[in-house]
Amino acid sequence: MKPEAAGTTPLRQLGGVQLLPDLRQGLQNLLTHKLRSLLTMLGIIFGVSAVVSMMSIGAGAQQQVLAFIEDLGVHNVIVEAKESGDRQALQRIRKLSKGLSFLDLRIIRANVAGILDLTPRKKFTPTALTPKPQREMPVVYGVDPIYQRIAGLRVAKGRFIDEADNGTVAPVCVLGAGTKTNLFGAREALGQYVKVNEQWFHVVGELAEQLSVRAEVPGLAAQDRNNVIYVPTWSAILRIEDAYSYLKDEIDGIYLRLDPSTDHFATAEVVRGILTATHRGADDFTLVVPAELLAQQRQTQRIFGMVMVALASISLLVGGIGIMNIMLASVLERTREIGVRRAVGARRADIIRQFLMETVLISFVGGLIGLVVGFGLSRLIAYFAGWSTIVTVGSIALAFLVSVLVGLVFGVYPAVRAARLDPVEALHYE
């Protein structure tokens, strides 16, 4: 082997798979200028941490909403009476329509195919309650026993309302998990009595915790589904007084559970058409189709994710510009070094690889630090703000890959510029 060949063998080998010498030299160059390297990484660190934390917030919020909608029942259709705080407006509506009623329920049952279960709902907000609530006043729901299956309620203690309770107009109730804590705190509630307005109800059951969301879901009124008292439908209608009852709907909700093979959207339109006709176009009800809401929220989640990534990627772009700026300065600073390497046999490809290795190392290490910072930020946000955050594998992979890609893209120009330096001029550069 010729001596000059032997002297250039390590450099020649770098063109193959042996990148370890370039990696070692790149680390040495970065450690030589620790502060400059750290400052160069800051853009990548902030960018990656922003992508991870923002996507974790979005994923947490969307997953909570999606789970809430799924908990409503993707095979359900819910009819809700529109509430009006204006008595005069309500009187005008009553001239056209008497509101939701048992007649509507019977017409729907007789004319809509694919219904597995059906129940009315009568809702009250009590004016007085004993024991006195520690927080917000619970809502009273008058429902049939089948409501438990339609709404997917889980009994934690005791039992739910049964047909005998409804048939005898029994003064019994079942407490939501939030209501139990709201009225009784840590004390036992099963077997106790709750006074709603002027009527005492015997507590025969407690429900397990249900999913609720802080934000209002489009198409659904915001409500704590755990702060509810469930009583038999006819007990609610006949035992609890309702102010201005002559203006109120006979019932204010109808819940339908459909056969999974049924076209839910078409069925919902049939129900809408029937009610529009029977209510003479009074527009005094809303129709909620959880399956439709679920599809809309998933579409919103995809759009929200893309927007969050686009916004957070601006930081990565700024970080990439910072890398290019520093590496261009490094090329000028190391011009003589580049000339020496070219003089002893280094090819342009070797110089390009050396500078690219350094930029990739900067973005790689910055990306790792950014992942740790982003994960920490998401946990802090969840702890202090009480928001639900989820750090997904997808957000980690996306942020990290983009950071490395930024290093490669913004490192190419400085690397090519370094490789194009004339060896003779570089050796004389001061």
C-alpha positions in Angstrom: 0.0 0.0 0.0 1.3 3.4 -0.8 2.0 5.7 2.1 -0.4 8.5 0.9 -3.1 5.9 0.5 -2.5 4.7 4.0 -2.8 8.3 5.2 -6.2 8.8 3.6 -7.7 5.4 4.4 -9.7 6.7 7.5 -11.2 9.5 5.4 -12.0 7.2 2.5 -13.7 4.7 4.8 -16.1 7.4 5.8 -17.7 7.1 2.4 -19.0 3.7 3.5 -20.8 2.6 6.6 -18.2 3.7 9.2 -19.6 7.0 10.4 -18.2 6.7 13.9 -15.1 8.9 13.3 -17.3 11.7 11.9 -19.6 11.3 14.8 -16.7 11.5 17.3 -15.3 14.6 15.5 -18.7 16.3 15.4 -19.2 15.8 19.1 -15.7 17.2 19.8 -16.5 20.3 17.7 -19.8 20.9 19.5 -18.3 20.4 23.0 -15.5 22.8 22.1 -18.1 25.5 21.8 -20.6 24.4 24.5 -22.5 27.7 24.9 -22.8 28.3 21.2 -24.1 24.7 20.6 -26.7 25.1 23.4 -27.9 28.4 22.1 -28.2 26.9 18.6 -30.3 24.0 20.1 -32.7 26.3 21.8 -34.9 26.8 18.8 -35.2 23.1 18.3 -35.8 22.5 22.0 -38.6 25.1 22.1 -40.1 23.9 18.8 -40.2 20.2 19.8 -41.5 21.0 23.3 -44.2 23.2 21.8 -45.3 20.5 19.3 -45.4 17.8 22.1 -47.2 19.9 24.7 -49.7 21.5 22.3 -50.6 18.2 20.7 -50.9 16.6 24.2 -53.4 19.3 25.2 -55.4 18.9 22.0 -55.4 15.1 22.2 -56.5 15.1 25.8 -59.4 17.5 25.2 -60.6 15.7 22.1 -60.3 12.3 23.6 -62.4 13.4 26.6 -65.1 14.8 24.2 -65.1 11.7 22.0 -65.4 9.4 25.1 -68.2 11.6 26.4 -70.1 11.4 23.1 -69.5 7.6 22.9 -70.9 7.3 26.4 -74.1 9.0 25.3 -74.6 6.0 23.0 -73.6 6.0 19.3 -76.8 4.0 18.6 -79.0 6.6 20.3 -81.1 9.5 19.1 -82.1 12.1 21.7 -84.9 14.6 21.4 -84.6 17.6 23.7 -87.3 20.3 24.3 -85.9 23.8 23.8 -85.9 25.7 27.0 -87.0 29.4 26.9 -86.4 31.8 29.8 -88.8 34.4 28.1 -92.3 33.7 29.3 -93.9 35.7 26.5 -91.9 33.9 23.8 -93.0 30.6 25.4 -96.6 31.6 25.3 -96.3 32.4 21.6 -94.8 29.0 20.9 -97.6 27.3 22.9 -100.2 28.8 20.5 -98.6 26.6 17.8 -97.4 23.6 19.8 -98.0 22.1 23.2 -94.4 20.9 23.2 -93.0 17.4 23.6 -95.6 15.0 24.9 -96.5 11.4 25.4 -98.4 11.6 22.2 -95.2 12.4 20.3 -93.6 9.4 22.0 -96.4 7.1 20.9 -96.4 8.5 17.3 -92.6 7.9 17.0 -92.9 4.4 18.4 -95.6 3.5 15.9 -94.0 5.1 12.8 -90.3 4.8 13.1 -88.6 1.5 12.3 -85.5 0.1 14.0 -86.3 1.3 17.6 -85.1 -1.1 20.2 -85.8 1.0 23.3 -87.7 4.2 24.0 -88.2 6.3 27.1 -89.5 9.7 28.0 -87.7 12.1 30.4 -89.1 14.8 32.6 -86.6 17.3 34.0 -86.9 19.6 37.0 -84.5 22.0 38.8 -85.7 21.9 42.4 -86.4 25.2 44.2 -85.5 23.6 47.6 -83.6 20.4 48.5 -82.9 18.6 51.8 -80.1 17.8 52.7 -78.9 21.2 51.5 -76.5 20.9 48.5 -72.9 21.8 49.3 -72.3 22.9 45.7 -74.6 23.4 42.6 -78.2 22.4 42.9 -78.8 18.9 41.4 -81.2 18.3 38.5 -84.1 15.8 38.8 -84.7 13.4 36.0 -88.0 11.5 35.7 -87.3 8.5 33.6 -88.5 5.0 32.9 -86.4 1.9 34.0 -85.2 1.3 30.4 -83.3 4.7 30.6 -80.6 2.9 32.5 -79.8 0.7 29.4 -80.2 3.5 26.9 -77.9 5.9 28.8 -75.4 3.2 29.9 -75.8 3.9 33.6 -73.9 1.7 36.0 -75.3 1.1 39.5 -72.6 1.3 42.2 -74.9 0.5 45.2 -78.5 -0.6 45.6 -80.7 -0.7 42.4 -82.1 1.5 39.7 -85.8 2.4 39.2 -88.0 -0.6 38.2 -91.4 -1.0 36.6 -93.1 -1.4 40.0 -91.8 2.0 41.1 -93.2 3.7 37.9 -96.5 1.8 38.1 -97.2 2.8 41.7 -95.7 6.3 41.4 -93.3 5.3 44.2 -91.4 8.1 46.0 -88.0 6.6 45.4 -84.8 8.0 43.8 -81.4 7.0 42.6 -78.5 9.4 43.1 -75.7 10.2 40.6 -72.2 10.0 42.0 -71.9 13.7 42.2 -75.2 14.2 43.8 -74.4 11.7 46.5 -71.2 13.6 47.4 -73.0 16.9 47.0 -75.8 16.0 49.5 -74.3 13.5 51.9 -70.5 13.9 51.6 -68.7 10.9 53.0 -71.9 9.6 54.8 -73.9 6.6 53.6 -76.7 7.7 51.3 -78.4 4.4 50.5 -81.6 4.1 52.6 -81.7 7.8 53.4 -84.3 10.3 52.3 -84.1 13.4 50.0 -86.7 16.1 50.0 -87.3 17.6 46.6 -89.4 20.8 47.0 -92.2 19.4 49.3 -91.8 15.7 48.5 -89.6 13.2 50.3 -87.9 10.5 48.2 -86.3 7.3 49.5 -82.8 6.7 48.2 -82.7 3.1 46.7 -79.5 3.3 44.6 -76.3 5.1 43.8 -74.7 5.3 40.4 -71.1 5.0 39.4 -69.2 8.0 38.0 -70.2 9.1 34.5 -68.1 10.9 31.9 -68.6 14.6 31.8 -66.8 17.4 29.9 -66.0 20.9 31.1 -66.5 22.4 27.6 -69.8 22.6 25.9 -70.2 20.0 23.1 -71.9 21.5 19.9 -75.5 20.2 20.0 -75.5 19.4 23.7 -76.1 21.7 26.6 -73.3 21.7 29.2 -74.3 19.8 32.3 -72.7 17.7 35.0 -74.2 14.3 34.3 -73.2 13.1 37.8 -75.1 15.8 39.6 -78.6 14.2 38.8 -81.4 12.7 40.9 -83.3 10.0 39.0 -86.9 9.3 40.0 -89.7 7.4 38.2 -91.3 9.3 35.3 -94.8 9.4 36.8 -93.4 10.3 40.3 -91.7 13.3 38.8 -94.9 14.4 36.9 -97.4 13.8 39.8 -95.3 14.4 42.9 -93.1 17.3 42.1 -94.7 20.8 41.5 -93.3 22.7 38.5 -93.7 26.5 38.2 -95.8 27.5 35.2 -96.5 23.9 34.5 -99.3 24.8 32.1 -96.6 26.4 29.8 -94.0 23.6 30.1 -93.7 20.5 27.9 -95.5 17.4 29.2 -92.2 15.7 28.9 -88.9 17.4 27.9 -86.9 14.6 26.4 -87.3 11.4 24.4 -84.4 8.9 24.2 -84.4 6.3 21.5 -81.9 3.4 21.2 -81.8 2.1 17.6 -80.8 -1.2 16.0 -77.1 -1.0 15.1 -78.0 -2.1 11.5 -80.4 0.9 11.1 -79.3 4.1 9.3 -79.1 6.4 12.3 -79.0 9.6 10.2 -82.0 8.6 8.1 -83.9 7.6 11.2 -83.1 10.9 12.9 -84.5 12.7 9.8 -87.7 10.7 10.0 -88.1 11.6 13.7 -87.4 15.3 12.9 -90.1 15.2 10.1 -92.7 13.7 12.4 -92.1 16.2 15.2 -91.9 19.2 12.8 -95.4 18.2 11.5 -97.0 17.5 14.9 -95.5 20.7 16.4 -96.6 22.7 13.3 -93.1 24.1 12.7 -92.8 25.7 16.1 -89.1 24.8 16.2 -89.4 24.0 19.9 -87.1 20.9 20.0 -83.6 19.9 19.1 -82.4 16.5 17.8 -79.1 15.1 19.0 -77.5 12.2 17.1 -74.4 11.1 19.0 -73.1 9.2 15.9 -73.2 12.4 13.9 -71.5 14.4 16.7 -68.8 11.7 16.9 -68.0 12.0 13.2 -67.9 15.8 13.5 -65.6 15.8 16.5 -63.2 13.3 14.8 -63.0 15.6 11.8 -62.5 18.6 14.2 -59.7 16.6 16.0 -57.9 16.0 12.7 -58.1 19.7 11.7 -57.1 20.8 15.2 -54.1 18.5 15.2 -52.9 19.9 11.8 -53.3 23.5 13.0 -51.4 22.8 16.3 -48.6 21.1 14.4 -48.4 24.0 11.9 -48.3 26.6 14.6 -45.7 24.7 16.7 -43.6 24.0 13.6 -42.9 27.7 13.3 -40.6 27.4 16.3 -38.8 24.5 14.6 -38.4 26.6 11.4 -36.9 29.4 13.5 -34.6 26.8 15.1 -33.6 25.6 11.6 -32.7 29.1 10.5 -30.6 29.5 13.7 -28.7 26.2 12.8 -28.0 27.5 9.3 -26.8 30.8 10.6 -24.4 29.2 13.2 -23.1 26.6 10.7 -22.4 29.3 8.1 -20.4 31.2 10.8 -18.7 27.9 11.6 -17.6 27.4 8.0 -15.9 30.8 8.0 -14.3 30.1 11.3 -13.0 26.7 10.2 -11.9 27.7 6.7 -8.3 26.9 7.4 -9.2 23.5 8.9 -11.2 22.6 5.8 -8.3 23.6 3.6 -6.0 21.3 5.6 -8.4 18.4 5.4 -8.8 18.8 1.6 -5.0 19.0 1.3 -4.5 15.7 3.0 -7.0 13.9 0.8 -10.5 14.6 2.1 -13.1 14.7 -0.6 -16.0 17.1 -0.9 -18.4 14.4 0.2 -16.3 13.9 3.4 -16.6 17.7 4.2 -20.3 17.7 3.5 -20.8 14.6 5.7 -18.8 16.2 8.5 -20.9 19.4 8.7 -24.2 17.5 8.2 -23.2 15.2 11.1 -22.8 18.3 13.3 -26.2 19.8 12.3 -27.9 16.4 12.8 -26.3 16.1 16.2 -27.5 19.5 17.2 -31.1 18.8 16.1 -30.9 15.2 17.6 -29.8 16.3 21.0 -32.1 19.4 20.9 -35.0 17.1 19.9 -34.3 14.8 22.8 -34.2 17.7 25.3 -37.3 19.1 23.7 -39.2 15.9 24.2 -38.4 15.9 27.9 -39.4 19.5 28.2 -42.6 19.0 26.3 -43.6 16.0 28.4 -42.9 18.0 31.5 -44.9 20.9 30.3 -47.9 18.7 29.5 -47.8 17.2 33.0 -47.5 20.7 34.6 -50.5 21.9 32.6 -52.5 18.9 33.6 -51.6 19.4 37.3 -52.1 23.2 37.6 -54.8 23.8 35.0 -56.7 20.6 35.6 -56.8 19.9 31.9 -56.7 16.4 30.4 -53.4 15.9 28.5 -52.2 12.9 26.6 -48.7 12.5 25.2 -49.1 10.2 22.3 -46.4 8.1 20.5 -47.4 9.9 17.3 -46.7 13.4 18.7 -43.3 12.3 20.0 -42.4 10.6 16.7 -43.6 13.5 14.7 -41.8 16.2 16.7 -38.6 14.2 16.9 -38.5 13.3 13.2 -39.3 16.9 12.1 -36.5 18.2 14.4 -33.9 15.9 12.8 -35.3 16.7 9.3 -34.9 20.4 10.1 -31.3 19.8 11.0 -30.7 18.0 7.7 -32.4 20.5 5.5 -30.9 23.6 7.1 -27.5 22.0 7.3 -27.2 21.1 3.6 -26.3 24.7 2.4 -23.5 25.3 4.9 -22.1 21.9 4.3 -22.1 22.3 0.5 -20.6 25.8 0.9 -17.8 24.3 3.1 -17.1 21.6 0.5 -16.8 24.1 -2.3 -14.0 26.1 -0.7 -10.9 26.1 -2.8 -8.2 24.2 -0.8 -5.4 26.6 -1.7 -7.4 29.7 -0.8 -8.6 28.0 2.4 -5.0 27.3 3.5 -4.1 31.0 3.1 -7.3 32.2 4.8 -6.8 34.2 8.0 
